[in-house]
Amino acid sequence: MALDTLETPGCPSGLAPAASVDDAPVARLDTFVRRDARGNDVIELMVEGASCASCIKKIEAGLLALPGVADARLNLSTKRLRVAWAPQTLAPETVAQTLTKLGYSALPFDPERAQQSVDAEGRFLLRCLAVAGFGAMNIMMFTTPIWFGDDMGDNARTLLHWFSALVAVPTGLYAAQPFFRSAWKALRNWRANMDVPISLAVFLTFGMSIAETMRGGPHTYFDGITMLLFFLLIGRYLDHRLRERARTAAREILALQAVTARRVDAEGKIEAIASRDIAIGDRLLLAAGERAACDGVIVEGSTDLDCSMLTGETLPVAARPGDRILAGAINVSRPLTMRAEAKAEDSAVAELARLIEVSEQGRGRFVRLADKAASLFVPVVHGAAALTFLGWLIGPLLLQALGFEVGAPDVRVALTNAIAVLIITCPCALGLAVPAVQVVATGRLFKAGVLVRSGDALERFAQVDMVVFDKTGTLTLGKPKLTSTPNEADLVAAASLARVSRHPLSRALVEAAGAGVACAGAIEVPGEGVKGLIDGKEARLGKRSFAAPLAADSSDGAPELWFAREGQAPVRFMFADELRPDAVRAVAALKARGIGVEMLSGDRAQAAEVAARAVGIEDWRSSVTPAQKTARMQALRGLGKRPLMVGDGLNDAAALAAAHASASPGHAVEASQAAADVVLQGDALMGLVEAIDVARLARRRARQNLAFSALYNVFAAPLAAAGLLTPLIAAAAMSGSSLVVTLNALRMKGKA
């Protein structure tokens, strides 16, 4: 069936329909339905037009009302809608028809097509911005002589007004499309957003200016309204770019999934296949250094697996036949053969990407401070303008009925005063109140080494009341270092064996020993260690059970390697993941601000406890999986908390997206940085404290700006309604209010 491309009501974006979505017929929707692990039928659709929290609520509520639907989740960033229902209770076409009735269009989800849609939105905004800038610059050529030409005649002035109209009307109407479409969608749904008064001001200002030009009047406002559109579009485009940055986390995760695999058939022949073609039961060959493309079980070979992407555990784990291997795990040591237990799209990596999308969907419900203010402001503006128009029409009639001698009602005067109210209360100052503060605040944080990635990040940072740290690579530097002080000869000898291994502790040992040569003939035993001959005698480096089984087991829980040579006492090398230089100070500073601190780590209990105690964190958990981290963020938010998650690994990406706010160190993997609101440059954590302080200050400044905007309207609107302000003075006052909120925002550059 074909799904119609419809405009979507009630969304503030006002963007053109994406060029990538058309009305071409598509395959039957039931071909895209699959069965999930819970036995439900699932379909994933790309929804066009949804761009706000109310859209999410409307779509999810509408679908959940259908019989049999167990779950409906829309991710605003990726436009992916996932609907699950009990088998044989619902046809997928019913889902599509329900979306159409709600006013949205949909197609089977295609990541590439979804990205093309997002790109089309950005290009459309950029075109509108360019047209507005072109119009504003060219109109100035015609209006400047009017403003500064005192001896200009009426005919010359009128001619320049017509030239201005010829440029302003087509460019302005084209550039204002995002606002017009957004306003129309809102009004069609019996709602009003900030773009409604902007659109009315554009239409009425153009209309009044053309009327003034036709009658040879002295004042038109082609330049002012076009310049206003230019500045408003700058903010709209920058907001789009910030949102696009936040869309990349799930894509970065999926990009790390192996795209090919090597299948071993019944005759032992090896063939390369795409990961999407892996079937359950296939035997797959995984060479050393390769990443598993799907979940499975090892059937041949012993090795070490790097599972840090999924668990956060820094040290490889030994794996033998019968052990489970998850997609995304890297084979560190030797080749192995595994049996596929799930398809690639149902793998642990794909599930991690889905966790991120679900978490981002929850964050998409956040309503910005300016939007909250607009929900109260817009009805007041409309009401004031309407009352002004009616008052100037009906007022003279009432006064005449009461015996007062007044002139007859003048529609032109009534309309002029109503337009003055709209212009003077045009939400330009309101639209700048928060963004101006955010721009200055993000600039200040940039100088402090903190990169802000999303437009509403500072608002959420200001609300944070708890910080949850990952351990490895976040509180610590994520790189083990030798902490014991062995004999120099033992260190050099052990390092000669360590040079054969790719194990992180072996590499740390080699780094501590410095230049040297590898032991000739040494071999690595997967999951155990390295053995070889040194000076004709057998030597071993690795686990205690492998190198020194008779040595006493240590109880300190520190990462270790044992080195033993025939005829000599074994030597224990101890390692530690070094704390960040200011980790203790950062944790103390957060506590001093009344913010709770917690640590979630995928590492073993002993290592997690050592790090938590070292930095002063009492509440910590170890061996935590990505799903458990995400669940913890959701649980904290369910308790009314506003947690800030700080992590650097792929295993943290879903939790970063699920938290109320998030941060990631500058060395973190791209997927984690993409899921984070801010990125901390360098090795310091105090930038996190600075970000919270600046965010709280920015909130105060934004509230001051909003209060000023409201106070300004309280005094200015009645004057305009009373006819004491012409549209020209109203435009000047509106510009002045915008200047005030901008200057107040610039105070953020200081330390106050």
Protein Blocks (a to p, Z undefined) as FASTA:
>chain_A
ZZdddddehiaklpacdfkbccbdcddfklmgccdfkopacdddddehiacfklmmmmmm
mmmmpghiabdcddfklopacddddehkacfklmmmmmmmnopacddddfklmmmmmmmm
mmmmmmmmmmmmmmmmmmmmmmmmmmmmmkbcfklmmmmmmmmmmmmmmmmmmmmmmmmm
mmmmmmmnopacfklmmmmmmmmmmmmmmmmmmnopabdcklmmmmmmmmmmmmmmmmmm
mmmmmmmmmmmmmmmpcfbdcdddfkopacdddfklpcehiacdddehiacfbdcddfbd
cddddfklmnopabdcdddehiacdehiacfkbgcddddfbdfklmmklmmmmmmmmmmm
mmmmpccfklmmmmmmmmmmmmmmmmmmmmmmmmmmmmmmnopacddddfklmmmmmmmm
mmmmocklmmmmmmmmmmmmmmmmmmnopacfbfklmmmmmmpcbdcddfehplpnoiac
dfbdcdfklmmmmmmmmmmpccfklmmmmmmnopadddehiacdehibccddeehiacde
ddfklmmmmbccdfklpacdddddehiacddddddddddfklmmmmmmmmmnopacdddd
fbdfklmmmmmmmnopabdcehiafklmmmmmmmmmmnopacddddfbfklmmmmmmpmb
dcddfkbcfklmmmpmbdcehjbfklmmmmmmmmmmmmmmmmmmmmmmmmmmmmmmmmmm
nopacfklmmmmmmmmmmmmmmmmmmmmmmZZ
